[in-house]
Amino acid sequence: MNFSFPQRRALCLAENATHNMHNILTLRGAVVRDARIWSRYLDEAIDFFDDSYDVAFASHHWPTWGRENVVELLAQQRDLYAYLHDQTLRMLNSGLTGPELAEEMQLPPALEQAWHARGYYGSLSHNAKAVYQRYLGWFDGNPAHLWEHPPVELAARYVDLAGGPQAALAKARGYIADGDLRFAATLLNHLVFADPRNAQAREELAGVYQRLGHGCENGPWRNFYLMAAVELREGRARSSSTRPTPRC
């Protein structure tokens, strides 16, 4: 909800236009937000509030002073969410799956150079996949993905296919040495799921997560990586909740 304080000539934009890219889908889990509607209401705010403010602010961010600066912020934020939505639909209609289009998604120069459109909180990668999810869901059309084994069973088979735990660990270390941390994480994740007591695999995966976290511009990604590294090394913290804690 956007609202104004006329006596103060101040406009509150809640979390609708902040000094970073927001989340279309939170990593903690939620209903996917509608990027198209988000963009539309930012566009409406430009006209609706018109010349009624000298400053705009968000619930968690610092103010933007001057009507022209506020309009520029709103217009670029509007274009950011519209671009995310429209380009995702363009690519999915050309046959790309969520991970494929997320890998190809790039912002145009005008938005790439707007520092408040950077992925400090939301990520271009997971936001593109979120828009895909909103329209098409989890299934990518490949029947091999219709009835896959759950993670532990799948992991055991991948480790066996790699030649056993030590062979898989050696392969993972090779990928780490080559700088392919993304696949090293995938392979080590299978090792840990196949045998959670494998201390070498846990430590190697923790190290990969730590390096990935330190390289993240995106805050929530960094937190997930670094917290997973802590849990792999120290175990999960006890919770007073009866709800099962997700496994790393």
Order of alpha helices (4+ residues) and beta strands (2+ residues): beta-beta-alpha-beta-beta-alpha-alpha-alpha-alpha-alpha-alpha-alpha-alpha-alpha
